[in-house]
């Protein structure tokens, strides 16, 4: 069957032209599926709702870039998956830092010593990043510090999605190896998801 004859194809073409009606129809068609998909991984209706909103915000914001010849469903689920991974990474990072801070400050005498531990950790991270190949460091920084998803990074750097994933995986392995001494390896293990 020719996808260019499907009603969804027409909706995407209309959406690219700025049709709010087409956007709403696509939103109502996929919101429940996306919500259920997000709930399976996040187990939080609040977070799942955030995923749905973020996916369709990105769709509206970048509607002119949509390719009506490709599967819209696959595209939005890829956006959702990337957003969920970034959301989980952020939550894991916050939880790990709170755990690390709580564990290591109970027996500390002064805040100066606490600051030195955090500075030491940050120094180690910066050192590891400096030693990475330029492209790997750039990809990792865009992913973890700028909050871009893998597809956005691939598009900006004109490289393949698998190359982006490869760079991030190698960067995380390097960081895990060096940071295990700082008891934050749990964060990096969970970032592999």
C-alpha positions in Angstrom: 0.0 0.0 0.0 1.3 3.5 -0.9 1.8 5.5 2.3 1.3 8.7 0.4 -2.4 7.8 0.1 -3.0 7.2 3.8 -4.9 9.7 6.0 -1.9 9.9 8.3 0.3 11.0 5.4 -2.1 13.8 4.7 -2.1 14.8 8.4 1.6 15.0 8.4 1.7 17.1 5.3 -0.9 19.4 6.8 1.1 19.5 10.1 4.2 20.5 8.2 2.2 23.5 6.8 1.2 24.5 10.4 -2.2 22.9 10.8 -3.2 22.9 14.4 -6.1 20.5 13.6 -3.7 18.0 12.0 -1.5 18.3 15.1 -4.5 17.7 17.4 -5.6 14.7 15.5 -2.1 13.1 15.6 -1.9 13.9 19.3 -5.2 12.3 20.2 -4.3 9.3 18.0 -1.0 8.6 19.8 -1.2 10.1 23.3 -2.6 6.9 24.9 -0.1 4.6 23.2 2.8 6.9 24.2 1.6 7.3 27.7 1.3 3.5 28.2 4.8 3.0 26.6 6.3 5.6 29.0 4.5 4.1 32.0 6.1 0.7 31.4 9.6 2.2 31.8 9.0 5.1 34.2 6.2 3.7 36.4 5.0 7.2 37.1 1.9 8.8 35.6 3.4 12.3 36.1 6.6 11.4 34.3 4.7 9.5 31.6 2.5 12.6 31.0 5.7 14.7 30.8 7.0 12.4 28.1 3.9 12.7 26.0 3.9 16.5 26.3 7.6 16.7 25.5 7.3 14.5 22.4 4.5 16.5 21.0 6.1 19.8 21.9 9.2 18.7 19.9 6.9 17.6 17.0 5.2 21.0 16.9 8.5 22.9 17.3 10.2 20.9 14.5 7.1 20.2 12.3 8.9 21.6 9.2 11.5 18.8 9.5 8.9 15.9 9.5 9.3 13.4 6.7 5.9 12.2 5.6 7.5 9.3 3.8 8.7 7.8 7.1 6.7 6.2 9.9 5.4 8.9 12.2 4.7 6.3 14.9 8.3 5.0 14.9 9.5 8.6 14.9 7.5 9.7 18.0 8.4 6.5 19.9 12.1 7.2 19.2 11.8 10.7 20.5 9.9 9.3 23.6 12.6 6.6 24.2 15.4 9.2 24.0 13.6 11.6 26.3 12.9 8.8 28.8 16.5 7.8 28.9 17.6 11.4 29.5 15.0 11.7 32.2 16.1 8.5 33.9 19.7 9.6 33.6 18.9 12.9 35.3 16.9 11.2 38.1 19.7 8.6 38.6 22.3 11.4 38.7 20.3 13.4 41.3 19.6 10.3 43.4 23.2 9.1 43.2 24.5 12.6 44.1 22.1 12.8 47.1 23.2 9.3 48.3 26.8 10.1 47.8 26.5 13.4 49.6 24.5 12.0 52.5 26.8 9.0 52.9 30.0 11.0 52.8 28.8 14.0 54.9 27.6 12.1 58.0 31.1 11.7 59.4 32.6 14.9 58.0 33.9 17.5 60.4 33.8 20.5 58.1 32.2 21.8 54.9 35.6 22.5 53.6 36.4 18.8 53.5 33.0 18.1 51.8 33.8 20.7 49.1 37.2 19.2 48.5 35.6 15.8 47.9 33.1 17.2 45.4 35.9 19.3 43.7 38.0 16.1 43.5 35.2 14.2 41.8 34.6 17.1 39.4 38.3 17.3 38.7 38.5 13.6 37.9 35.5 13.9 35.5 37.2 16.8 33.8 40.4 14.9 33.5 38.7 11.9 31.9 36.9 14.1 29.5 40.1 15.9 28.5 41.7 12.5 27.6 38.8 11.5 25.3 39.1 11.9 21.6 37.7 15.2 20.5 34.5 13.9 18.8 33.7 11.5 21.7 34.0 14.3 24.2 31.9 16.6 22.0 29.1 14.0 21.7 29.2 13.2 25.4 29.0 16.9 26.4 26.1 17.5 24.0 24.3 14.5 25.4 24.9 14.9 29.1 25.5 18.6 29.6 23.3 20.2 26.8 20.6 17.6 27.2 20.3 16.7 23.5 19.0 13.3 22.4 21.1 11.0 20.2 19.2 12.0 17.0 19.7 15.7 17.6 23.4 15.1 18.2 23.7 13.1 15.0 21.9 15.8 13.0 24.0 18.6 14.4 27.3 16.8 13.9 26.3 15.1 10.6 27.1 11.7 11.8 25.1 8.5 12.1 22.9 7.6 15.1 25.0 4.5 15.7 28.2 6.6 15.8 26.6 8.8 18.5 25.6 5.8 20.5 29.0 4.3 20.1 30.7 7.5 21.4 28.4 7.8 24.4 28.9 4.1 25.3 32.7 4.4 25.1 32.7 7.7 27.1 30.5 6.1 29.8 32.9 3.1 30.1 35.9 5.4 30.5 34.1 7.4 33.2 32.9 4.3 35.0 36.5 3.0 35.1 37.8 6.2 36.6 34.9 7.0 38.9 34.6 3.7 40.6 37.0 5.1 43.1 34.4 7.8 43.9 31.6 5.3 44.5 29.4 6.7 41.7 29.6 3.7 39.4 25.9 3.0 40.0 25.0 6.1 38.1 27.0 5.1 35.1 25.7 1.5 35.1 22.2 2.8 35.0 23.0 5.2 32.2 23.8 2.2 30.0 20.0 1.5 29.8 
